[in-house]
Amino acid sequence: MSSNLTLNYLDFDYSEDPQGIGTFDAMASTRPEHVAAVRAEIALVLDWAHAAFPGLRAPLDEGGEWDFNLQGQQEWSAFETMTYDENTRQFAVQLSPAGPPRHTVTLSLSGSPQFCAAFRQRFDPE
């Protein structure tokens, strides 16, 4: 049985600095009905990191084995109906009411080579 877990919303990109510190970055932008599922995936990843490397979360430049940054944002969009009058050379714009918000979350996990190897084994992000 594989220990990899499939993530449906978080799709991680990987980068590495010259010192071998790796960073996994993911972003998910969803409608309100998917926010709970995205948050559940984030909790799954962070719960794993805390359990697999207990007490080792701290800024890496201060001796930590791993760390993370989590941010969220909500945005409302409204569509514009635009027309152009070639005689007056003017635009007319009618704005629709704003739709439901998009919820965007970014999660960055940075860690040592050991942390990154364990993360790859558990979540197979690439």
NUBARO-5540 format. One line per field, with one value per residue (C-alpha): residue number from 1; residue in one letter; y, z, x. Coordinates in pm, whole numbers, plus 50000, padded with zeros to 5 digits. Layout:
<rs>
pos	[NUM, ...]
code	[A, ...]
north	[Y, ...]
up	[Z, ...]
east	[X, ...]
</rs>
This chain:
<rs>
pos	[1, 2, 3, 4, 5, 6, 7, 8, 9, 10, 11, 12, 13, 14, 15, 16, 17, 18, 19, 20, 21, 22, 23, 24, 25, 26, 27, 28, 29, 30, 31, 32, 33, 34, 35, 36, 37, 38, 39, 40, 41, 42, 43, 44, 45, 46, 47, 48, 49, 50, 51, 52, 53, 54, 55, 56, 57, 58, 59, 60, 61, 62, 63, 64, 65, 66, 67, 68, 69, 70, 71, 72, 73, 74, 75, 76, 77, 78, 79, 80, 81, 82, 83, 84, 85, 86, 87, 88, 89, 90, 91, 92, 93, 94, 95, 96, 97, 98, 99, 100, 101, 102, 103, 104, 105, 106, 107, 108, 109, 110, 111, 112, 113, 114, 115, 116, 117, 118, 119, 120, 121, 122, 123, 124, 125, 126]
code	[M, S, S, N, L, T, L, N, Y, L, D, F, D, Y, S, E, D, P, Q, G, I, G, T, F, D, A, M, A, S, T, R, P, E, H, V, A, A, V, R, A, E, I, A, L, V, L, D, W, A, H, A, A, F, P, G, L, R, A, P, L, D, E, G, G, E, W, D, F, N, L, Q, G, Q, Q, E, W, S, A, F, E, T, M, T, Y, D, E, N, T, R, Q, F, A, V, Q, L, S, P, A, G, P, P, R, H, T, V, T, L, S, L, S, G, S, P, Q, F, C, A, A, F, R, Q, R, F, D, P, E]
north	[50000, 50342, 50605, 50886, 51097, 51259, 51629, 51758, 52134, 52190, 52150, 52213, 52359, 52296, 52517, 52484, 52740, 52691, 52572, 52282, 52431, 52330, 52514, 52369, 52638, 52581, 52807, 52722, 52962, 52833, 52925, 52931, 52575, 52437, 52637, 52364, 52102, 52326, 52396, 52023, 51957, 52234, 52088, 51741, 51873, 52080, 51804, 51564, 51811, 51872, 51496, 51389, 51663, 51743, 52048, 52126, 52403, 52730, 52967, 52765, 53036, 52998, 52623, 52497, 52183, 52322, 52621, 52740, 53052, 53051, 53340, 53385, 53638, 53689, 53865, 53963, 53998, 54173, 54133, 54435, 54454, 54685, 54849, 55090, 55367, 55426, 55764, 55915, 55695, 55626, 55315, 55240, 55003, 54838, 54661, 54350, 54282, 54118, 53741, 53513, 53563, 53362, 53235, 53214, 53056, 53017, 52771, 52762, 52495, 52520, 52260, 52073, 51802, 51542, 51728, 51765, 51396, 51296, 51541, 51395, 51042, 51129, 51356, 51289, 51656, 51635]
up	[50000, 49900, 50165, 49913, 49963, 49671, 49702, 49485, 49535, 49636, 49347, 49469, 49274, 49407, 49417, 49593, 49701, 49672, 50035, 49960, 50135, 49941, 49913, 49809, 49698, 49632, 49556, 49536, 49422, 49468, 49506, 49858, 49838, 49809, 50089, 50350, 50124, 50056, 50427, 50501, 50260, 50418, 50763, 50636, 50509, 50821, 51059, 50880, 50902, 51273, 51341, 51119, 51244, 51592, 51763, 51464, 51306, 51316, 51064, 50884, 50926, 51301, 51302, 51217, 51013, 50840, 50837, 50653, 50539, 50491, 50346, 50226, 50028, 49908, 49583, 49435, 49061, 48851, 48477, 48249, 47943, 47706, 47384, 47159, 46955, 46650, 46581, 46923, 46982, 47331, 47537, 47737, 48029, 48237, 48551, 48675, 49047, 49210, 49210, 49495, 49626, 49513, 49804, 49730, 49964, 49928, 50126, 50121, 50307, 50332, 50474, 50492, 50239, 50489, 50526, 50149, 50089, 50349, 50202, 49854, 49986, 50167, 49912, 49578, 49476, 49145]
east	[50000, 50138, 50185, 50124, 49815, 49638, 49569, 49287, 49328, 49690, 49932, 50286, 50578, 50926, 51233, 51566, 51824, 52202, 52219, 51981, 51677, 51368, 51039, 50705, 50457, 50088, 49796, 49427, 49156, 48802, 48440, 48292, 48158, 48514, 48679, 48629, 48791, 49091, 49132, 49108, 49397, 49604, 49533, 49633, 49967, 50041, 49928, 50164, 50455, 50400, 50374, 50665, 50900, 50765, 50906, 51130, 50923, 51116, 51274, 51538, 51799, 51746, 51803, 51455, 51404, 51094, 50861, 50554, 50374, 49998, 49795, 49441, 49246, 48890, 48804, 48472, 48430, 48170, 48132, 48123, 47904, 48086, 47980, 48164, 48005, 48221, 48054, 48131, 48435, 48309, 48263, 47952, 48000, 47734, 47854, 47676, 47632, 47932, 47930, 48029, 48381, 48679, 48881, 49251, 49501, 49876, 50082, 50461, 50655, 51031, 51259, 51582, 51665, 51534, 51204, 51166, 51237, 50978, 50725, 50776, 50734, 50411, 50240, 50416, 50384, 50574]
</rs>
